[in-house]
Amino acid sequence: MKFTIYQESRPGKRANNEDRLAHSYSREALLMVVADGMGGHYYGEIAAQIAVQVLVESFQREATPAIRDPFLFLQKSMTNAHRAIIDFTDDHNLKDSPRTTCVACIVQDSIAYWAHAGDSRLYLMRDGKVLTHTRDHSRVQLLKDQGVINAAQAAVHPDRNKVYSCLGGRQTPEIEFSRKTPLEAGDVLALCTDGLWGVLSGEMMAVALKSENLMQAVPMLLGQADIRGGPNADNLSILVVRWEDSYIEEGATPTSVISTQTMSRDTITTRLDEFGRNPNYKTELSDEEIERAIEEIRSTIQKYSK
Amino acid sequence: MIASIPMAQQANYALPAGYQLDEYRIEHQLSLGGFSIVYLATDNKGETVAIKEYLPNSLALRAEGEIKPLISEEHIPAFRYGMKCFFEEGRALARLSHPNVIRVLNFFRANDTVYMVMEYEHGRTLQEFIQKNRAVVTENFIRNVFTKLLNGLREVHSHKLLHLDLKPSNIYMRNDYTPVLIDFGAARQTLACDTPMLKPMYTPGFASPEHYHQREFLGPWSDIYSVGASMYASLAASAPQAADSRMEKDKLIPAMVRWEGQYSDQLLETIDWCLCLNHLYRPQSVFALQKALTEKVNKPKLIKKNWLGHMVGKFKGKTGTS
């Protein structure tokens, strides 16, 4: 298994980042999850965190090193995540259950299996073009499918953020599954939240992600989305994997490519930001901010000293 | 988590004497706190200054002989967050120019952390002062020191700031007995409340009841409670009962009862007034308190104690300070 993977989440112009991303891989399987929390009082964040955590933990248990039945795995773990959020709601006597969208994908033997609930999307891209993407579980999508509104109307529809399926709600989520999709070398899978696809078309993303260097392309793409989002830009999150040509010679492999060939059978590597421990988007003070704060204090000292 | 435990217990090593920090030469360490180290230093003109180094010992560790502190990656967000609070203190002080408030002279970045340069005053904290000079703590002394101190606090409040950690160890006494407010580490701008994550900082005994539970009620009256507690502590030579435990069972002997006849009723009443648990019953502004402290009163009639009263007084003193 050889691939390049990159994930990044930004708060946009929101005070809080309710998006969560994670990926985890063993020698033979790769899991990717994106969740976009909903609900007031910061709880959306918790729902999203519970969702990615439940999926990652299940993966860590069941990828030994392959997942026996990827679709069954996705179905079970997403349902478990749904129940875990409801348990949290009951434990904390919350009036309104926090909810989260969830899109998850397993790649194993160069075959992709994905499932989703809500309006976070998975795109499969090949040669800079979108091959397919998930269909949102939103009212707008339904209206569009029924021919009531067209794509342009959908983009500005007041209900465009309303989803009818998600994890954690009082209703059982409707989880939609993909087909078994074989991947070719160079294929790109992008999982993202509505903050991103709402402002950038799939085509634009596909072109941007054609680039060899995901570590460069993804931050640029997010930067672009951030600008397009304007003063109310939503949380922006994307997790991108490029499936690498396994025939490439070892020496020519860029260092950012992950090869799981050398991993032992019982190892699993995970990238999942812990809750609270890495609240960078809230507290991180950048070098420029430090410089600016110091400059401000110095000029105030100047101003008030006699 | 386990790795951070021994770190938290270890004290940080101070920068060595003679170390050239920006334009300052470190002379020696003045104090070591959980969040910072304060040094005595000399600037390039030979003036003595105090430099406060941001160095929370639970997040950053400076080993012996090292200059740059070691900050583990997992602690960087928390370290930087704390830095924000340090900046708050700098911002708060930079705008204040008052003889009874410590002056900030400079602020700079070095050794992966930040430093605040303050004027250095010859003297000692009120805390040390009241421990060592019991005889000096007279009615006049209390009235003089606190009236001047309140001038500084008025200035603080007029900038829409609250000190929130007033106590004898944060009041510095110059050698001429004029007080200076120091350590604005807990100071917050009352209006811009954009940092709800801030852990409240307070000192038991001096913090008002609203420091503990009802932080939305914090106001000038909260600093006034601390002033009252500091006056009480000056007389008692020990901190009064903490406000949270007073809320459960108030065992604080009113100043009026404890020192009747030794100080004027008016002064003792003023102290008790500041120490009201209900914030609405306290003086609502520094000005109101200052007015009470500068009021002309008749000298108290000194009650001459017999030998028994003297012994009881001594015991009381002992239990008070232990």
Interface residues (C-beta under 8 A of the other chain):
Chain A: R277 N278 P279 N280 K282 T283 E284 L285 I290 E291 A293 I294 E296 I297 R298 T300 I301 Y304 S305 K306
Chain B: E74 P77 A78 R80 Y81 M83 K84 F87 G90 R91 A94 R95 L96 S97 R103 V104 L105 N106 F107 F108 R109 V114 M197
